[in-house]
Each structure stands twice: as structure tokens, then as C-alpha cells.
Amino acid sequence: MSSLAEALSFAFAMTWEILWALVIGFALSAAVQAVVSKDEMTRLLPDDSPRSLVIACGLGAASSSCSYAAVALARSIFRRGANFTAAMAFEFASTNLVIELGILLAVLLGWQFTLAEFVGGPIMIAIMALLFKLFLKPEMVDVARRQAERGLVGAMEGHAEMDMSVTQGSLLARITSARGFTAISHYYVMDWASIWKDIAAGLLIAGALAAWVPESFWQSFFLVDHPTLAKIWGPLIGPVVAMLSFVCSIGNVPLAAVLWNGGISFGGVAAFIFADLIVLPILNIYRKYYGRRMSLFLLGIFYVSMVAAGLIVEVLFQALGLVPDERNARVVEASVTWNVTTFLNIVVLALSAVLVARFLRTGGPRMLRMMNATGGGHEDHPPADHDRGRSDAQGYACPMHPEVVGGPDDRCPKCGMRLERLDDSTRS
């Protein structure tokens, strides 16, 4: 019982330490998503040119950090005609170049790791694109597209399809408008709903490892007594540890802090963080989406890209003198005191309460119940058939997007909600 209490104490301490960073990160991410339309992604990613890959990185960085939602959205834009390589680049960027990940890395591990993430991420995407150019055959893409068209269910399908972005007016006007505020609140809550299990699992596993695994084991496992070999071994083993942890995206950061304190190399931490898209549950989703052969191909290409990027980060940051000398990631502060962290947590909890209240008052719970529904967007549920007759087509509307009208069996192409019968309250 004392060992269990110690593990839970570590987990709670890390939760309290990173709470403000998570709330701020998710709020900023929600604000960006509220002004970036997903409908433009297919048009902007027609090929695997450097321009398309840069755009894919930008779009990914502006999207949700949930790995499952990123994988589902990548398939969605691929089905609509986006280039496969560009779709995979978007997928990488949406989990490795997002705001909340950078903030969390800085809080737990230090700014050097945030810099490594944002330097190594584009390097990893460039390596992946080069390997695709060399080894990805057109017939493999054709087979993957046919499999994708079957529409087999993965995870977070509804969240991937949801689009409440506001595209009219200036950037400030979009964010501060009533519709923009509503969109931000919905993206904020739904991002939390998408990823809270990963965060909780990552914190609990990190707490258990910090409390129960002796430092001597980590030092032996990561070859600390052989510095040169350790720098090579870290990027090689980091993605393997990530695969077996079943935790992805933001949930990997507390684990990375434990591994860094245990002795894994700097490049090994980077490769471990990069590997959120090859955890075992997501590999199974690749199999459903693109077929067994493509899923194994993606595993091989992604692993090599992650390892290579980790090695490059190790060499580059060592050469620049940016690798921290001390291993003091914040995983052992098992107390809550009145300090800057506590003050920030109180402030962000108040912000979170405002966003959640807006979410509840604007039909959010109904949309949340649909978030995991198959094909929440317009690709599986097209807009109303206007040949049915004007009176029937105008009889139902989306509660979130009143301009979207249709029949009783239709769903909104913007957010995936089922259309509801128009009445006085809906019209108002």
C-alpha cells in the first residue's frame, strides 16, 4: 500500500505541476482550430511537393493534438483526394508540432526539449517524405485508397470530421465573435475528451515507474556506462518503449521525463516523443484504414524516420552545446504549496470553467456524444437532397449551424450533428 501511495503521489504531483500548461495549450489550440477550416485541407495538399509538405506541417500544427483524431482526419482528407504523403505529414505535425506539447515539454523537461521537438519534427517529416519517394509504389497507394473507401471504424471519427471554424472577417474578429467563442469552447472540451485517458494513463504509468523502478535498472537499460553507445541506443529503443506503453501524444511527456531522469539519451527522448503514431492501438487502426501491407509499411518507414530524426537531434544539439548537463526533470515534487504554479492553476481553472460553461450552454453535450460516431462529417452523410421538395428540405436545421437545412435523416456537413426539426426556439 505504501508503494501504491508513493506512485499515486508522484502522479498527482506531476498532474498539479503541468495542469496550467495543459489548459493554456488546449485553449490556444482551440483558438487556432476555430479559425482554420478543415474544408481547405484537401485543396491545399494535392501532391508531395515541398510546398504541400510545408502547408501540411502548418495545418497539422494548427489542429488537435489527439493522435487518434489526427489519424482519422488524415484518412478523411486522403479519401477526399489529398496526396497520401502530404496526409501523413499532416498526421505527424498534428501530434509533434502542436502548441500544448511544446509548453508541456518546457515545463517538465526544459526548453531544450521543446526546441528539439520543433527542430526534429520537420526533420522527421522530411525523412519520411524522402523514404516514401523511394519506396512507396503507386499501386500500394491505390490499394490503400480502396481500403480507406470502405470506411472501417477507427477512433475519434466524429472529432476528426467536426468543423466549426469561423472564416469570415479578421482574425481578431473571428476569435472574439460569439460564434468564434462557441467554437473555441467546443474544440477545447472535445480535445480534452479525446485525450484525457492518454494523459491520465501517462501520468499513472510515469508515477509507477518513478516510484517502483530503481535508478540502477534504467542506467543499465539505457547503457549509461557507455556514453557513445548510449547516444545511438537511445533513439533506437525510445520508439520501442513508446510502442509498448500504449500511451500517445501528450501522455508521453510524463513518461519521457521519467526516462530522461533514468538515463536515456537526449536524442532518445526526442525519438520516444516522436513515436506516438506507432503505438500498438494506432497500428491496428492503420490496418483497418489502409490494409495490413500498408500498415506494416508505415510502421517500418515511421520507425526509421523517428530513429533518424532522434540521432540527428542528438548530434546537432550536442554540437551546439544545448544538451542539458543535469537530469532533473520535474517528476518528484509530491506536494502542493502556495507558489507560482498554484496561482497559475487557479487562473487557468477559472478560464476552463468559462469555456466549459459556454460549451454546456451551446449544445456541446449533444455534439460530444456524436464525437466517436462513424463518419460524423459530410463524406458519409451528404447534405440534404434538394430534389425532395422544398418544404421537407427546409423542415430541419443544425442546432449549431442554423444555415444548414435538410431532411430528418441528414447530418450537418460542418459538425456532424443530426438535423433537428425547426421550431420557434430553433429559428430564434
N, C-alpha and C positions, 0 to 999 in steps of 0.2 A: 504493500500500500504506500509506503514511503517513496518507493521508486516511481510509482504511478503519479503520486502527488508532485514529485520533482519534475517529471515530464510535462504534466499539465501546467505547472508553474512556469516552465520555460515557454510553453506555447502561449500562455496568457501574456507573459512579459513581451514577447515579440509582437503579439496582436496589438497591445497597447502602444508599442513603440512605432508601429507602422500605420496605425489607423488614420491619422491625419493625412499621411501621404496617399493612402488608398482613396480616401474621399476626394481629395483635391484632384488626383489623377483621373478618377472616373468622371468627376464633374467637368474637367477640361475636355476629356474625350467626348463626353455627351454634347458639349457645346460645339465641338468641331463636327461631329456627326450630324448635328441639327442643321448645319449649313452646307453639307456636302451631299449631293444627290447620288444615290446608287444607280439611278437610271442611266447616268452618263458613263458608267464604267465600261460597258461593252464597246461603246463607240470610241473610247479613249485607248482601248487595248486591242487593236486589230492584229498586231504582229509581235515578234520578239526583238524588234529593233531597240537600240539603246534608249531612244526617246520613250518608247512604250514601257520599258522596264523602269525608267525613272518615274514615269507617271504612276506605274503600279506601286512603286515604293511610297510615293506621296499619298495615294489613295489608301493604301494599307495602313500607313501611319495615322490617318485620319479616321480609321474605323475602330470597331470594338476589339479589345484585346483578347476576347474569348477564343481559344483555339478551335473549339467545335464550331462556333459561328463563322470563323474565318474559313474553315474547310468547306462548310456548307455554302457560303457565299461564293467561294472560288468555283465550286461546281456550277452554281447558278449562272454566273457570268460566262463560264465556258460553254454551257448549254445554249446560251443566247448568241454565241458566236465569237466570244473573246478568244484570243490566242492562248493555247494551253500553257506555254512557258510564262507568259505575262500573268495568267491567272495564278500560277504557282508562286511567282514573285510577289504578287499581291498578298497571297497567303502568308509568306514568310514575313513580309513587312508588317502585316497587321498583328503579329504576335511578338515581333522583335524590335520594332521601331516606334512603339506607342508611348505616349507621354507617361502613363502611370507606371510602366515598367522602369523607365529611366529614373523617376522620382524614388521608387522603392529601392532600386539598386544603390542610389546615392545614400539613402537613409541607413540601410543595413550594412552595406559593404564599403561605400565610399565613392566619390565622384569618378575615380579612375575606372571603376567597373561600368558606370554609366557611359563614359566616353568609349570604353571598349565595345560596349553593346552597339552604340551608334556608328562606330567605325567598322566593326566586324560584321554587322548586319548587311550593309551594302556589298562588302567583300564576299560574303557567303552567297548572296543573290547573284552576283556576277559569276562566281564559280559554278553555281547551279545552272545558269543560263548557258555557259560555255559547255558544260557536260551534256546538257540537253541537245545543244547544237551538234555535238559529236556523236551521240549515241541514241537519241530519240528518233525513231523512224516514223514517217508519215502514217504507215499502216497501224502502228501502235496507237497513235492519236485517234485514228478513225475507229479502232476497236473501243478505245476508252470513251469516245463520244457516244457510240451506240449504247454502251453500258450506262453512261450518265443519263441518256434519254429515257432509260427505264424508270428513273425516279425513285430508286430504292431509298428507304429512310435511313438517315444517319443520326445526327443530333443537332439541336438548335436550328431546325429548318425554318421555323417561323421567325426567329430572331434574325436570321440571315436575310430573309425576304423583306422584313419591315423597313419602310422608307417613309419617314415623317419630315424629311428635310425641307427647310424653307429656302427658296431660291430667288425670291423677289426682294428687291431693294438692296441697300448697302449692307455690309457685313454686320455693323453695329445695330442697324435697324432690324435685321433678321433675328439676332440674338435677343434683343430687348423687347421684341413684339410679343403679344400674348401667345400667338401660335408657336413662336420660337421658344418661349419659356416652357410651354407644354411639351414640345418635342424634346427639349433638354431633360425635363423631368422623366419622360418616358424612357429615353435612352439610358439615363443614369440608373433607374431602378432595374431595367431589364438587363443591363450589363452586370449589375450586382447579382441578379437572379441567375445569370448564365454561369457565373464563375465563382460564386461563394463556396461551393463544395470543393473546388480545387484549392482555394485559399485556405479553407479550414483543414483539408487533408494535408496540405503542405506544412502548415503550422504545427499540426499534431505530430506528423512524421518527424519534422525538424526537432520538435521538443523531445520526442522519444530518443532520437539519435544523439542529441546533445546530452541527454541525461544518462543514457544507458550504454552507449558505445565508448569504450575507453580511448583516450587520445593515441595510445600506442598502436591500436588497430589501424586507425586512419593513417598514421605515419608510415606504417608498414605497407598498407594497401596502396598508398599514393607514392611509394618509393622515395620518401623524403631524404633518406640517407644517400641517394644517388641523384644529385641535383640535375645533371644534364638529362639523364634518362627520364626523370620525373616530368620535365618540361615537354617531352614527347608523349609520355604515358598519359598525362592529364587530359589532353584533347582527345586521345583515343578512347579512354574509359569514361569520360564525362557523359557523352551521349548514351552510352550503355546504361549507366546508372539512372539517367533520366527516363529511358525507356521502361525500366523495371519499376520505377517509382509510381507510375500511373498518374502522376500529377503533371499538369501542363500550365503554360503561360505564367501568370503572376504567382501561382502557388509554388513555382520552382525556386523563387528567390530566397525564402527562408531556408530551404534545403541547401541552396548554394552557399549561404552564409555558414552553415554547419560544415560543409565540405571544405570551404576555404580555411576555416579555423583548424580543420583536421589535417590540412597539408596538401590538398590538391593544388596544382599549378594555376597561375593566373589565366593562361590560355585554356586550361581545363574547366575553370568556372565559366568562361565565355562559351565554350562548346556545350557545356551542360545546359546553360540557359537557352542556347540556340535550339536544343533538341526537343522542344516542347511539341513539335509537329511529327515526331516519330514515336510517341508513347504508344503502347500496345492498343488501347481503345481506338486511337485515331488510325492506326494501321488497318484495323478491322473496317473502319469507315471507308478508307481508300479502296479496300477490296470490294465493298458494296458499290461505291461510286464508279470505279473505273475498271474493275476486274482484278483477278488475282495476279496476272502477269504485270500489269501496270503498278499495282501496289508494291510488289517486290522491287520493281524498277525504281519507284520513288524512294523506297527505303534505302536502296544502295546509293542512289545519287544524293539524296539528302544527307545521309551519314557522311559520305566523302566530303561534301561541301561544308558540313559543320566541323569536321575534324580539320580540314584545310584552313578554314577561317580561324579556328581556335589556335592553330600553330602560327599563322601569320600574325594574329594579335599578340601572341606570346613573344615572338621575335621582335615585332615592331615596338611594343611597349617596353620591353627590356632595353632595346637600343636607345629609346628616348628617356629612359630612367623614370618611367611612370608606374612601374610595378611597386605596390606598397611593400615596405620592409617588414611591417608588423602584421600579424594575423589577429586582428581584434574586431572581427565582425560582431554586430550587436545581437547576441543571442542569449545573454546570461543576466540581463537586468531584470530580476524577478521581483520588482516592487513598483508601486505607483506612488510618486511623490509630487508635490506641487512644484512643477518646473515648466519649462517652455513646452515640452511635449504635452503635458496635461492641459495647458492653456490652449494649444492648437487643437487638441482633440475636442475640447468643449466647443470651440468655434465651429469646427467642421461638422460636429454632430448637430448643431443648430442649423447649419446650411443644409445638411442632409434631411433634417426634419421638414424644412421648407419645400424641398424638392419632392419628398415623399408625399406631403400633403397635396401638392399640385397634381401629382400622379394619381392619387386616390380620387380627386375631385373631377378629373377629366377622362374618366373611362379607362384608366390604366389597368385595373384588375382584370377586366374582360380581355384586354389585349394580352396581358401576361398569361392568361390561361391558354391562349392560342399560340404562344411563342414556340412551343415544341411541336405544333401541329405540322403535318406533312404539307409541303407546298403552300406555305402561308401567303405567298405572293401571287403576282399575276401570271406567272408562267404555267401554273397548274390550274388556276381559277381565273379565266379571262374575264374582262368586263362584260357587262350585260349585252345580250344580243338585242340590238335596237330594232330588229325586224319583228319582235314580239308584239309590238303595238305600243304606242306612246304612253298610254295610261298605266300599263303594267310596268314598263321600263322606268317610269318616274315614281313608282309607288314605294321604293325602298332607297335608303341612303346610308352611307357610312356614318356612324356616330362621331368619328374623329375627323372625317373629311366630308362635310356635307355636300360638297360639289360633286362627289362621286355617287351616281344613282344607278339603279338597275332593278333586277328582279329579286324574288325571295330566296333564290338559290345561289346568288352571286356573292363574291367577296371583294373587298376593296383592293385594287391593284397596288395601293400605296402602303397599306399597313397589314393587309390580310384579314381584317375583321369582317365578319358576316354582315351584310347589309340588313338594316332594320327598317320596319315599316315607318313611313313618315307620319308624324302626328304633330300636334301643335308644339309640344316641347322640343321635338327634333327640329322643326322649322325655326323655332326661336333661337 
